[in-house]
Amino acid sequence: MKDIVEERLRLGGKDEFVDLHGKRGGYSPRMGPNMNRGVCPLCGSKIEEIKHGGGTVYLYPVCQV
């Protein structure tokens, strides 16, 4: 989790938002609502959606790729 947060900060935030100077962030999530019907390319498990802390987390329940 720490690595993901650090990478997201390094890239200037999520790609769907802009900063105070109008620069778009460079971080593109690997999983999200648009993939909630997908399957893991390694183990074949379906992506799970879990509500947590006022947000939603998407994960592969078998291998967490």
N, CA, C and O atoms as a Tripos MOL2 file, in Angstrom:
@<TRIPOS>MOLECULE
protein
  260   259    65     0     0
PROTEIN
NO_CHARGES

@<TRIPOS>ATOM
      1 N           0.8320   -1.1830    0.0000 N.3       1 MET1
      2 CA          0.0000    0.0000    0.0000 C.3       1 MET1
      3 C           0.8790    1.2490    0.0000 C.2       1 MET1
      4 O           0.6020    2.2080   -0.7210 O.2       1 MET1
      5 N           1.9410    1.2360    0.8130 N.am      2 LYS2
      6 CA          2.8410    2.3860    0.8890 C.3       2 LYS2
      7 C           3.4660    2.6710   -0.4750 C.2       2 LYS2
      8 O           3.5810    3.8300   -0.8730 O.2       2 LYS2
      9 N           3.8690    1.6260   -1.1910 N.am      3 ASP3
     10 CA          4.4740    1.8030   -2.5210 C.3       3 ASP3
     11 C           3.5020    2.4680   -3.4910 C.2       3 ASP3
     12 O           3.8950    3.3250   -4.2830 O.2       3 ASP3
     13 N           2.2380    2.0710   -3.4250 N.am      4 ILE4
     14 CA          1.2270    2.6380   -4.3190 C.3       4 ILE4
     15 C           1.0210    4.1220   -4.0220 C.2       4 ILE4
     16 O           0.9540    4.9410   -4.9380 O.2       4 ILE4
     17 N           0.9220    4.4600   -2.7380 N.am      5 VAL5
     18 CA          0.7270    5.8600   -2.3540 C.3       5 VAL5
     19 C           1.9280    6.6980   -2.7830 C.2       5 VAL5
     20 O           1.7610    7.7910   -3.3250 O.2       5 VAL5
     21 N           3.1360    6.1900   -2.5440 N.am      6 GLU6
     22 CA          4.3330    6.9190   -2.9510 C.3       6 GLU6
     23 C           4.3890    7.1230   -4.4650 C.2       6 GLU6
     24 O           4.7440    8.2040   -4.9350 O.2       6 GLU6
     25 N           4.0410    6.0900   -5.2210 N.am      7 GLU7
     26 CA          4.0380    6.1950   -6.6900 C.3       7 GLU7
     27 C           3.0090    7.2120   -7.1570 C.2       7 GLU7
     28 O           3.2720    8.0030   -8.0630 O.2       7 GLU7
     29 N           1.8480    7.1860   -6.5390 N.am      8 ARG8
     30 CA          0.7780    8.1190   -6.9100 C.3       8 ARG8
     31 C           1.2040    9.5570   -6.6240 C.2       8 ARG8
     32 O           0.9390   10.4500   -7.4290 O.2       8 ARG8
     33 N           1.8570    9.7900   -5.4960 N.am      9 LEU9
     34 CA          2.3500   11.1310   -5.1800 C.3       9 LEU9
     35 C           3.4560   11.5530   -6.1390 C.2       9 LEU9
     36 O           3.4810   12.6960   -6.5970 O.2       9 LEU9
     37 N           4.3680   10.6350   -6.4430 N.am     10 ARG10
     38 CA          5.4780   10.9430   -7.3460 C.3      10 ARG10
     39 C           4.9750   11.3560   -8.7270 C.2      10 ARG10
     40 O           5.5650   12.2190   -9.3770 O.2      10 ARG10
     41 N           3.8860   10.7360   -9.1690 N.am     11 LEU11
     42 CA          3.3400   11.0250  -10.4980 C.3      11 LEU11
     43 C           2.3420   12.1810  -10.5080 C.2      11 LEU11
     44 O           1.7360   12.4710  -11.5390 O.2      11 LEU11
     45 N           2.1710   12.8390   -9.3660 N.am     12 GLY12
     46 CA          1.3170   14.0280   -9.3360 C.3      12 GLY12
     47 C          -0.1590   13.7470   -9.1700 C.2      12 GLY12
     48 O          -0.9820   14.5940   -9.5170 O.2      12 GLY12
     49 N          -0.5180   12.5960   -8.6570 N.am     13 GLY13
     50 CA         -1.9180   12.2800   -8.4100 C.3      13 GLY13
     51 C          -2.5690   11.5090   -9.5390 C.2      13 GLY13
     52 O          -1.9370   11.1760  -10.5410 O.2      13 GLY13
     53 N          -3.8390   11.2370   -9.3530 N.am     14 LYS14
     54 CA         -4.6220   10.4600  -10.3070 C.3      14 LYS14
     55 C          -4.7960   11.2050  -11.6290 C.2      14 LYS14
     56 O          -4.9260   12.4290  -11.6510 O.2      14 LYS14
     57 N          -4.7970   10.4680  -12.7090 N.am     15 ASP15
     58 CA         -4.8460   11.0670  -14.0490 C.3      15 ASP15
     59 C          -6.1460   11.7790  -14.3870 C.2      15 ASP15
     60 O          -6.2140   12.4840  -15.3930 O.2      15 ASP15
     61 N          -7.1630   11.6140  -13.5830 N.am     16 GLU16
     62 CA         -8.4330   12.2940  -13.8760 C.3      16 GLU16
     63 C          -8.5570   13.6530  -13.1770 C.2      16 GLU16
     64 O          -9.5740   14.3340  -13.3090 O.2      16 GLU16
     65 N          -7.5110   14.0440  -12.4300 N.am     17 PHE17
     66 CA         -7.5380   15.3150  -11.7120 C.3      17 PHE17
     67 C          -6.3960   16.2150  -12.1620 C.2      17 PHE17
     68 O          -5.3870   15.7410  -12.6830 O.2      17 PHE17
     69 N          -6.5640   17.5170  -11.9580 N.am     18 VAL18
     70 CA         -5.5090   18.4840  -12.2640 C.3      18 VAL18
     71 C          -5.1060   19.2010  -10.9790 C.2      18 VAL18
     72 O          -5.9050   19.3190  -10.0490 O.2      18 VAL18
     73 N          -3.8540   19.6820  -10.9300 N.am     19 ASP19
     74 CA         -3.3950   20.4080   -9.7510 C.3      19 ASP19
     75 C          -3.7460   21.8880   -9.8730 C.2      19 ASP19
     76 O          -4.4490   22.2920  -10.7990 O.2      19 ASP19
     77 N          -3.2520   22.6920   -8.9320 N.am     20 LEU20
     78 CA         -3.5630   24.1290   -8.9240 C.3      20 LEU20
     79 C          -3.0400   24.8670  -10.1450 C.2      20 LEU20
     80 O          -3.5100   25.9630  -10.4470 O.2      20 LEU20
     81 N          -2.0750   24.2860  -10.8540 N.am     21 HIS21
     82 CA         -1.4830   24.8980  -12.0400 C.3      21 HIS21
     83 C          -2.0640   24.3390  -13.3400 C.2      21 HIS21
     84 O          -1.5910   24.6630  -14.4290 O.2      21 HIS21
     85 N          -3.0950   23.4980  -13.2160 N.am     22 GLY22
     86 CA         -3.7340   22.9220  -14.3910 C.3      22 GLY22
     87 C          -3.0410   21.6990  -14.9630 C.2      22 GLY22
     88 O          -3.4150   21.2130  -16.0300 O.2      22 GLY22
     89 N          -2.0240   21.1930  -14.2550 N.am     23 LYS23
     90 CA         -1.3060   20.0080  -14.7370 C.3      23 LYS23
     91 C          -2.0230   18.7380  -14.2950 C.2      23 LYS23
     92 O          -2.3090   18.5490  -13.1130 O.2      23 LYS23
     93 N          -2.3090   17.8730  -15.2650 N.am     24 ARG24
     94 CA         -3.0020   16.6230  -14.9960 C.3      24 ARG24
     95 C          -2.0540   15.6360  -14.3340 C.2      24 ARG24
     96 O          -0.8740   15.5700  -14.6770 O.2      24 ARG24
     97 N          -2.5820   14.8590  -13.3720 N.am     25 GLY25
     98 CA         -1.7870   13.8340  -12.6990 C.3      25 GLY25
     99 C          -1.3950   12.7280  -13.6730 C.2      25 GLY25
    100 O          -2.0070   12.5750  -14.7290 O.2      25 GLY25
    101 N          -0.3770   11.9640  -13.3120 N.am     26 GLY26
    102 CA          0.1310   10.9310  -14.1980 C.3      26 GLY26
    103 C          -0.1180    9.5150  -13.7140 C.2      26 GLY26
    104 O           0.3870    8.5650  -14.3110 O.2      26 GLY26
    105 N          -0.8990    9.3500  -12.6260 N.am     27 TYR27
    106 CA         -1.1370    8.0170  -12.0860 C.3      27 TYR27
    107 C          -2.4410    7.4520  -12.6360 C.2      27 TYR27
    108 O          -3.5000    8.0600  -12.4760 O.2      27 TYR27
    109 N          -2.3690    6.2870  -13.2850 N.am     28 SER28
    110 CA         -3.5620    5.6010  -13.7890 C.3      28 SER28
    111 C          -3.7810    4.3420  -12.9640 C.2      28 SER28
    112 O          -2.9200    3.4620  -12.9560 O.2      28 SER28
    113 N          -4.9090    4.2320  -12.2710 N.am     29 PRO29
    114 CA         -5.1730    3.0450  -11.4600 C.3      29 PRO29
    115 C          -5.1830    1.7690  -12.3050 C.2      29 PRO29
    116 O          -5.6440    1.7740  -13.4470 O.2      29 PRO29
    117 N          -4.6740    0.6850  -11.7350 N.am     30 ARG30
    118 CA         -4.6560   -0.6010  -12.4330 C.3      30 ARG30
    119 C          -6.0080   -1.2980  -12.3140 C.2      30 ARG30
    120 O          -6.3960   -2.0680  -13.1930 O.2      30 ARG30
    121 N          -6.7180   -1.0260  -11.2280 N.am     31 MET31
    122 CA         -8.0430   -1.6070  -11.0340 C.3      31 MET31
    123 C          -8.9930   -0.5100  -10.5980 C.2      31 MET31
    124 O          -8.5860    0.4630   -9.9620 O.2      31 MET31
    125 N         -10.2560   -0.6700  -10.9410 N.am     32 GLY32
    126 CA        -11.2490    0.3130  -10.5540 C.3      32 GLY32
    127 C         -12.6190   -0.1240  -11.0180 C.2      32 GLY32
    128 O         -12.7880   -1.2500  -11.4840 O.2      32 GLY32
    129 N         -13.6050    0.7570  -10.8970 N.am     33 PRO33
    130 CA        -14.9850    0.4120  -11.2350 C.3      33 PRO33
    131 C         -15.1620   -0.0730  -12.6770 C.2      33 PRO33
    132 O         -16.0430   -0.8850  -12.9590 O.2      33 PRO33
    133 N         -14.3270    0.4250  -13.5810 N.am     34 ASN34
    134 CA        -14.4670    0.0200  -14.9800 C.3      34 ASN34
    135 C         -13.9670   -1.4120  -15.2180 C.2      34 ASN34
    136 O         -14.1630   -1.9620  -16.3020 O.2      34 ASN34
    137 N         -13.3270   -2.0140  -14.2160 N.am     35 MET35
    138 CA        -12.8100   -3.3750  -14.3620 C.3      35 MET35
    139 C         -13.5140   -4.3660  -13.4340 C.2      35 MET35
    140 O         -13.0780   -5.5110  -13.3120 O.2      35 MET35
    141 N         -14.6010   -3.9390  -12.7760 N.am     36 ASN36
    142 CA        -15.1870   -4.7760  -11.7360 C.3      36 ASN36
    143 C         -15.7930   -6.0880  -12.2300 C.2      36 ASN36
    144 O         -16.2300   -6.8970  -11.4120 O.2      36 ASN36
    145 N         -15.8320   -6.3150  -13.4990 N.am     37 ARG37
    146 CA        -16.3140   -7.5980  -14.0150 C.3      37 ARG37
    147 C         -15.1670   -8.4100  -14.6310 C.2      37 ARG37
    148 O         -15.3880   -9.4530  -15.2460 O.2      37 ARG37
    149 N         -13.9560   -7.9140  -14.4530 N.am     38 GLY38
    150 CA        -12.7900   -8.5670  -15.0350 C.3      38 GLY38
    151 C         -12.2870   -9.7370  -14.2070 C.2      38 GLY38
    152 O         -12.7800  -10.0090  -13.1130 O.2      38 GLY38
    153 N         -11.3040  -10.4140  -14.7530 N.am     39 VAL39
    154 CA        -10.6720  -11.5320  -14.0500 C.3      39 VAL39
    155 C          -9.1560  -11.3270  -14.0430 C.2      39 VAL39
    156 O          -8.6050  -10.6370  -14.9000 O.2      39 VAL39
    157 N          -8.5010  -11.9360  -13.0660 N.am     40 CYS40
    158 CA         -7.0560  -11.8440  -12.9360 C.3      40 CYS40
    159 C          -6.3840  -12.5900  -14.0880 C.2      40 CYS40
    160 O          -6.7630  -13.7200  -14.3940 O.2      40 CYS40
    161 N          -5.3860  -11.9660  -14.7340 N.am     41 PRO41
    162 CA         -4.6990  -12.6270  -15.8340 C.3      41 PRO41
    163 C          -3.8220  -13.8020  -15.3780 C.2      41 PRO41
    164 O          -3.4410  -14.6390  -16.1960 O.2      41 PRO41
    165 N          -3.4980  -13.8700  -14.0780 N.am     42 LEU42
    166 CA         -2.6510  -14.9510  -13.5730 C.3      42 LEU42
    167 C          -3.4360  -16.1260  -12.9990 C.2      42 LEU42
    168 O          -3.1810  -17.2790  -13.3470 O.2      42 LEU42
    169 N          -4.4060  -15.8240  -12.1050 N.am     43 CYS43
    170 CA         -5.1070  -16.9150  -11.4220 C.3      43 CYS43
    171 C          -6.5440  -17.1250  -11.8930 C.2      43 CYS43
    172 O          -7.1520  -18.1450  -11.5700 O.2      43 CYS43
    173 N          -7.0990  -16.1720  -12.6530 N.am     44 GLY44
    174 CA         -8.4580  -16.3190  -13.1700 C.3      44 GLY44
    175 C          -9.5620  -15.9470  -12.2060 C.2      44 GLY44
    176 O         -10.7380  -16.0760  -12.5460 O.2      44 GLY44
    177 N          -9.2120  -15.4760  -10.9780 N.am     45 SER45
    178 CA        -10.2560  -15.0960  -10.0230 C.3      45 SER45
    179 C         -10.9110  -13.7890  -10.4620 C.2      45 SER45
    180 O         -10.2820  -12.9560  -11.1140 O.2      45 SER45
    181 N         -12.1810  -13.6210  -10.0960 N.am     46 LYS46
    182 CA        -12.9090  -12.3960  -10.4290 C.3      46 LYS46
    183 C         -12.4910  -11.2810   -9.4780 C.2      46 LYS46
    184 O         -12.1870  -11.5320   -8.3110 O.2      46 LYS46
    185 N         -12.4770  -10.0440   -9.9840 N.am     47 ILE47
    186 CA        -12.1530   -8.8920   -9.1600 C.3      47 ILE47
    187 C         -13.2730   -8.6910   -8.1450 C.2      47 ILE47
    188 O         -14.4530   -8.7310   -8.4940 O.2      47 ILE47
    189 N         -12.8900   -8.4730   -6.8790 N.am     48 GLU48
    190 CA        -13.8530   -8.2340   -5.8150 C.3      48 GLU48
    191 C         -13.8820   -6.7580   -5.4640 C.2      48 GLU48
    192 O         -12.8570   -6.0770   -5.5080 O.2      48 GLU48
    193 N         -15.0550   -6.2750   -5.1190 N.am     49 GLU49
    194 CA        -15.2460   -4.8890   -4.6930 C.3      49 GLU49
    195 C         -15.5590   -4.8980   -3.2080 C.2      49 GLU49
    196 O         -16.4960   -5.5690   -2.7760 O.2      49 GLU49
    197 N         -14.7800   -4.1560   -2.4170 N.am     50 ILE50
    198 CA        -14.9740   -4.0950   -0.9770 C.3      50 ILE50
    199 C         -15.1080   -2.6340   -0.5630 C.2      50 ILE50
    200 O         -14.2800   -1.8000   -0.9300 O.2      50 ILE50
    201 N         -16.1510   -2.3270    0.2010 N.am     51 LYS51
    202 CA        -16.3420   -0.9670    0.7300 C.3      51 LYS51
    203 C         -15.4720   -0.8270    1.9730 C.2      51 LYS51
    204 O         -15.5220   -1.6630    2.8760 O.2      51 LYS51
    205 N         -14.6600    0.2540    2.0110 N.am     52 HIS52
    206 CA        -13.7500    0.4360    3.1430 C.3      52 HIS52
    207 C         -13.4760    1.9150    3.3820 C.2      52 HIS52
    208 O         -13.0740    2.6320    2.4660 O.2      52 HIS52
    209 N         -13.6910    2.3680    4.6050 N.am     53 GLY53
    210 CA        -13.3500    3.7420    4.9800 C.3      53 GLY53
    211 C         -13.9900    4.8110    4.1260 C.2      53 GLY53
    212 O         -13.3610    5.8330    3.8550 O.2      53 GLY53
    213 N         -15.2050    4.6110    3.7000 N.am     54 GLY54
    214 CA        -15.8880    5.5990    2.8720 C.3      54 GLY54
    215 C         -15.5450    5.5190    1.3980 C.2      54 GLY54
    216 O         -16.0120    6.3410    0.6090 O.2      54 GLY54
    217 N         -14.7410    4.5480    1.0150 N.am     55 GLY55
    218 CA        -14.3730    4.3790   -0.3870 C.3      55 GLY55
    219 C         -14.5540    2.9360   -0.8130 C.2      55 GLY55
    220 O         -15.1120    2.1260   -0.0730 O.2      55 GLY55
    221 N         -14.0880    2.6240   -1.9860 N.am     56 THR56
    222 CA        -14.2000    1.2760   -2.5160 C.3      56 THR56
    223 C         -12.8170    0.7810   -2.9090 C.2      56 THR56
    224 O         -12.0310    1.5080   -3.5160 O.2      56 THR56
    225 N         -12.5330   -0.4660   -2.5530 N.am     57 VAL57
    226 CA        -11.2630   -1.1010   -2.8810 C.3      57 VAL57
    227 C         -11.5510   -2.2580   -3.8220 C.2      57 VAL57
    228 O         -12.4850   -3.0260   -3.5930 O.2      57 VAL57
    229 N         -10.7500   -2.3930   -4.8890 N.am     58 TYR58
    230 CA        -10.8950   -3.4910   -5.8390 C.3      58 TYR58
    231 C          -9.6660   -4.3760   -5.7260 C.2      58 TYR58
    232 O          -8.5410   -3.8770   -5.7050 O.2      58 TYR58
    233 N          -9.8700   -5.6910   -5.6520 N.am     59 LEU59
    234 CA         -8.7460   -6.5990   -5.5060 C.3      59 LEU59
    235 C          -9.0500   -7.9700   -6.0870 C.2      59 LEU59
    236 O         -10.2050   -8.3460   -6.2890 O.2      59 LEU59
    237 N          -7.9680   -8.7060   -6.3500 N.am     60 TYR60
    238 CA         -8.0930  -10.1020   -6.7400 C.3      60 TYR60
    239 C          -8.0220  -10.9120   -5.4420 C.2      60 TYR60
    240 O          -6.9900  -10.8820   -4.7710 O.2      60 TYR60
    241 N          -9.0670  -11.6210   -5.0710 N.am     61 PRO61
    242 CA         -9.0880  -12.2990   -3.7770 C.3      61 PRO61
    243 C          -8.1050  -13.4760   -3.6520 C.2      61 PRO61
    244 O          -7.7920  -13.8890   -2.5360 O.2      61 PRO61
    245 N          -7.6240  -14.0110   -4.7520 N.am     62 VAL62
    246 CA         -6.7300  -15.1760   -4.6780 C.3      62 VAL62
    247 C          -5.2660  -14.7500   -4.6180 C.2      62 VAL62
    248 O          -4.5500  -15.1540   -3.7020 O.2      62 VAL62
    249 N          -4.8100  -13.9520   -5.5620 N.am     63 CYS63
    250 CA         -3.3780  -13.6290   -5.6230 C.3      63 CYS63
    251 C          -3.0550  -12.1560   -5.4310 C.2      63 CYS63
    252 O          -1.8820  -11.8130   -5.2810 O.2      63 CYS63
    253 N          -4.0460  -11.2740   -5.4300 N.am     64 GLN64
    254 CA         -3.8760   -9.8330   -5.2660 C.3      64 GLN64
    255 C          -2.7730   -9.2750   -6.1610 C.2      64 GLN64
    256 O          -1.7620   -8.7650   -5.6770 O.2      64 GLN64
    257 N          -2.9800   -9.3780   -7.4600 N.am     65 VAL65
    258 CA         -2.0240   -8.8240   -8.4200 C.3      65 VAL65
    259 C          -2.2450   -7.3280   -8.5240 C.2      65 VAL65
    260 O          -1.5470   -6.6520   -9.2790 O.2      65 VAL65
@<TRIPOS>BOND
     1     1     2 1
     2     2     3 1
     3     3     4 2
     4     3     5 am
     5     5     6 1
     6     6     7 1
     7     7     8 2
     8     7     9 am
     9     9    10 1
    10    10    11 1
    11    11    12 2
    12    11    13 am
    13    13    14 1
    14    14    15 1
    15    15    16 2
    16    15    17 am
    17    17    18 1
    18    18    19 1
    19    19    20 2
    20    19    21 am
    21    21    22 1
    22    22    23 1
    23    23    24 2
    24    23    25 am
    25    25    26 1
    26    26    27 1
    27    27    28 2
    28    27    29 am
    29    29    30 1
    30    30    31 1
    31    31    32 2
    32    31    33 am
    33    33    34 1
    34    34    35 1
    35    35    36 2
    36    35    37 am
    37    37    38 1
    38    38    39 1
    39    39    40 2
    40    39    41 am
    41    41    42 1
    42    42    43 1
    43    43    44 2
    44    43    45 am
    45    45    46 1
    46    46    47 1
    47    47    48 2
    48    47    49 am
    49    49    50 1
    50    50    51 1
    51    51    52 2
    52    51    53 am
    53    53    54 1
    54    54    55 1
    55    55    56 2
    56    55    57 am
    57    57    58 1
    58    58    59 1
    59    59    60 2
    60    59    61 am
    61    61    62 1
    62    62    63 1
    63    63    64 2
    64    63    65 am
    65    65    66 1
    66    66    67 1
    67    67    68 2
    68    67    69 am
    69    69    70 1
    70    70    71 1
    71    71    72 2
    72    71    73 am
    73    73    74 1
    74    74    75 1
    75    75    76 2
    76    75    77 am
    77    77    78 1
    78    78    79 1
    79    79    80 2
    80    79    81 am
    81    81    82 1
    82    82    83 1
    83    83    84 2
    84    83    85 am
    85    85    86 1
    86    86    87 1
    87    87    88 2
    88    87    89 am
    89    89    90 1
    90    90    91 1
    91    91    92 2
    92    91    93 am
    93    93    94 1
    94    94    95 1
    95    95    96 2
    96    95    97 am
    97    97    98 1
    98    98    99 1
    99    99   100 2
   100    99   101 am
   101   101   102 1
   102   102   103 1
   103   103   104 2
   104   103   105 am
   105   105   106 1
   106   106   107 1
   107   107   108 2
   108   107   109 am
   109   109   110 1
   110   110   111 1
   111   111   112 2
   112   111   113 am
   113   113   114 1
   114   114   115 1
   115   115   116 2
   116   115   117 am
   117   117   118 1
   118   118   119 1
   119   119   120 2
   120   119   121 am
   121   121   122 1
   122   122   123 1
   123   123   124 2
   124   123   125 am
   125   125   126 1
   126   126   127 1
   127   127   128 2
   128   127   129 am
   129   129   130 1
   130   130   131 1
   131   131   132 2
   132   131   133 am
   133   133   134 1
   134   134   135 1
   135   135   136 2
   136   135   137 am
   137   137   138 1
   138   138   139 1
   139   139   140 2
   140   139   141 am
   141   141   142 1
   142   142   143 1
   143   143   144 2
   144   143   145 am
   145   145   146 1
   146   146   147 1
   147   147   148 2
   148   147   149 am
   149   149   150 1
   150   150   151 1
   151   151   152 2
   152   151   153 am
   153   153   154 1
   154   154   155 1
   155   155   156 2
   156   155   157 am
   157   157   158 1
   158   158   159 1
   159   159   160 2
   160   159   161 am
   161   161   162 1
   162   162   163 1
   163   163   164 2
   164   163   165 am
   165   165   166 1
   166   166   167 1
   167   167   168 2
   168   167   169 am
   169   169   170 1
   170   170   171 1
   171   171   172 2
   172   171   173 am
   173   173   174 1
   174   174   175 1
   175   175   176 2
   176   175   177 am
   177   177   178 1
   178   178   179 1
   179   179   180 2
   180   179   181 am
   181   181   182 1
   182   182   183 1
   183   183   184 2
   184   183   185 am
   185   185   186 1
   186   186   187 1
   187   187   188 2
   188   187   189 am
   189   189   190 1
   190   190   191 1
   191   191   192 2
   192   191   193 am
   193   193   194 1
   194   194   195 1
   195   195   196 2
   196   195   197 am
   197   197   198 1
   198   198   199 1
   199   199   200 2
   200   199   201 am
   201   201   202 1
   202   202   203 1
   203   203   204 2
   204   203   205 am
   205   205   206 1
   206   206   207 1
   207   207   208 2
   208   207   209 am
   209   209   210 1
   210   210   211 1
   211   211   212 2
   212   211   213 am
   213   213   214 1
   214   214   215 1
   215   215   216 2
   216   215   217 am
   217   217   218 1
   218   218   219 1
   219   219   220 2
   220   219   221 am
   221   221   222 1
   222   222   223 1
   223   223   224 2
   224   223   225 am
   225   225   226 1
   226   226   227 1
   227   227   228 2
   228   227   229 am
   229   229   230 1
   230   230   231 1
   231   231   232 2
   232   231   233 am
   233   233   234 1
   234   234   235 1
   235   235   236 2
   236   235   237 am
   237   237   238 1
   238   238   239 1
   239   239   240 2
   240   239   241 am
   241   241   242 1
   242   242   243 1
   243   243   244 2
   244   243   245 am
   245   245   246 1
   246   246   247 1
   247   247   248 2
   248   247   249 am
   249   249   250 1
   250   250   251 1
   251   251   252 2
   252   251   253 am
   253   253   254 1
   254   254   255 1
   255   255   256 2
   256   255   257 am
   257   257   258 1
   258   258   259 1
   259   259   260 2
@<TRIPOS>SUBSTRUCTURE
     1 MET1         2 RESIDUE 1 A MET
     2 LYS2         6 RESIDUE 1 A LYS
     3 ASP3        10 RESIDUE 1 A ASP
     4 ILE4        14 RESIDUE 1 A ILE
     5 VAL5        18 RESIDUE 1 A VAL
     6 GLU6        22 RESIDUE 1 A GLU
     7 GLU7        26 RESIDUE 1 A GLU
     8 ARG8        30 RESIDUE 1 A ARG
     9 LEU9        34 RESIDUE 1 A LEU
    10 ARG10       38 RESIDUE 1 A ARG
    11 LEU11       42 RESIDUE 1 A LEU
    12 GLY12       46 RESIDUE 1 A GLY
    13 GLY13       50 RESIDUE 1 A GLY
    14 LYS14       54 RESIDUE 1 A LYS
    15 ASP15       58 RESIDUE 1 A ASP
    16 GLU16       62 RESIDUE 1 A GLU
    17 PHE17       66 RESIDUE 1 A PHE
    18 VAL18       70 RESIDUE 1 A VAL
    19 ASP19       74 RESIDUE 1 A ASP
    20 LEU20       78 RESIDUE 1 A LEU
    21 HIS21       82 RESIDUE 1 A HIS
    22 GLY22       86 RESIDUE 1 A GLY
    23 LYS23       90 RESIDUE 1 A LYS
    24 ARG24       94 RESIDUE 1 A ARG
    25 GLY25       98 RESIDUE 1 A GLY
    26 GLY26      102 RESIDUE 1 A GLY
    27 TYR27      106 RESIDUE 1 A TYR
    28 SER28      110 RESIDUE 1 A SER
    29 PRO29      114 RESIDUE 1 A PRO
    30 ARG30      118 RESIDUE 1 A ARG
    31 MET31      122 RESIDUE 1 A MET
    32 GLY32      126 RESIDUE 1 A GLY
    33 PRO33      130 RESIDUE 1 A PRO
    34 ASN34      134 RESIDUE 1 A ASN
    35 MET35      138 RESIDUE 1 A MET
    36 ASN36      142 RESIDUE 1 A ASN
    37 ARG37      146 RESIDUE 1 A ARG
    38 GLY38      150 RESIDUE 1 A GLY
    39 VAL39      154 RESIDUE 1 A VAL
    40 CYS40      158 RESIDUE 1 A CYS
    41 PRO41      162 RESIDUE 1 A PRO
    42 LEU42      166 RESIDUE 1 A LEU
    43 CYS43      170 RESIDUE 1 A CYS
    44 GLY44      174 RESIDUE 1 A GLY
    45 SER45      178 RESIDUE 1 A SER
    46 LYS46      182 RESIDUE 1 A LYS
    47 ILE47      186 RESIDUE 1 A ILE
    48 GLU48      190 RESIDUE 1 A GLU
    49 GLU49      194 RESIDUE 1 A GLU
    50 ILE50      198 RESIDUE 1 A ILE
    51 LYS51      202 RESIDUE 1 A LYS
    52 HIS52      206 RESIDUE 1 A HIS
    53 GLY53      210 RESIDUE 1 A GLY
    54 GLY54      214 RESIDUE 1 A GLY
    55 GLY55      218 RESIDUE 1 A GLY
    56 THR56      222 RESIDUE 1 A THR
    57 VAL57      226 RESIDUE 1 A VAL
    58 TYR58      230 RESIDUE 1 A TYR
    59 LEU59      234 RESIDUE 1 A LEU
    60 TYR60      238 RESIDUE 1 A TYR
    61 PRO61      242 RESIDUE 1 A PRO
    62 VAL62      246 RESIDUE 1 A VAL
    63 CYS63      250 RESIDUE 1 A CYS
    64 GLN64      254 RESIDUE 1 A GLN
    65 VAL65      258 RESIDUE 1 A VAL
